[in-house]
């Protein structure tokens, strides 16, 4: 009887201690406690086929992978570049006449360099004066200068070299092998053309493309430019382009392969993708019916009619033991800043209690035998 009393006492103590046994994650019922209260602090939604179109209408949270990107222009391409204000023009005048105003008997050509196109689109050429060259192609401008020069040097022939200025070039700031300033070779020079000239993305995770134009920044992903030609914007003089690594992440917690911040490797990450990136759920610890995605919405988005979340603190539950849950997980989108939690299995806790009880029973037998 004394032995039986000892065992019962041990079992009672073990049962009382079961709730506070060391665990790597909470149970699903612990996290969802209070969801059915009159004034709940959380809203809970099972991720199912019928729920997917509902949540798709809710606002997204976290940083967006794009911000007002400029669509590709389908305007007709011009065969050659056009001279812009702040470009620089270098002229070489050839004249074989013995009494030329510009050349000597030894040198039959003279260079007129660094003619800067002013804000009005003009250059100043000695003996001629101001000439409007902005908006002309280099060949057209050369012919015009030659015609004007004929009044003082009838046999002169002109060579013209254009050095694009700020309005005729773009800057590739970083994120590629060869950053720098690149002249616009044609009017249909696109963002992908520029990135290719710079050597392509420099081995970064899901590169994000930033385009700065006229004091405003536009953002999209390199992946979207490759997959959607309509987003491959045509560049303008003065544009600045930079590639940066995607810094969006979600948190992986609980009975999973890893517990850490997990960065987005693509523009869109589903719950199924997230579980794969986390190393899956732990076969011995996790509750496959209790994968939770915790998300916080801005207060103005809260709705009671189903057009938005019913609470700023929202939890989505995924059941990996059903076909509907598995398929729906592959379509439910995880947003930046979400927490993906694999809860602990109740069976695991029960097993731990059984092992602990067995240990105490074994100890009690040892003690009794020694007495």
ABEGO torsion letter per residue (X at the ends): XAAAAAAAAAAAAAAAAAAABBBABBBAAAAABGAABABBABBBBBBBAAAAAAAAABBBBEBBABBGBBBBBABBBBABBBBBBGBBBBBBBBBABAABAABBAABABBBBBGBBBBAAGBBBBBGAEBBBABGBBAAAAAAAAAAAAAAABAABBBBBBBBBBAAABBBBABGBABBEBBBBABAABBAAAAAAAAGEBBGBBGBBBBBBBGGBBBBBBAAAAAABAAABBBBBBGBBBBBBBBABBBBBBEBBABBBBBBBABABBBAAAAAAAAGEBBAAABBAAABBBBBBBBAAABBAAGABBABABBBBBBBAABAAAAAAAAABBBBBGBBBBBBBBAAAAAAAAAAAAAAAAAAAAAAAAAX
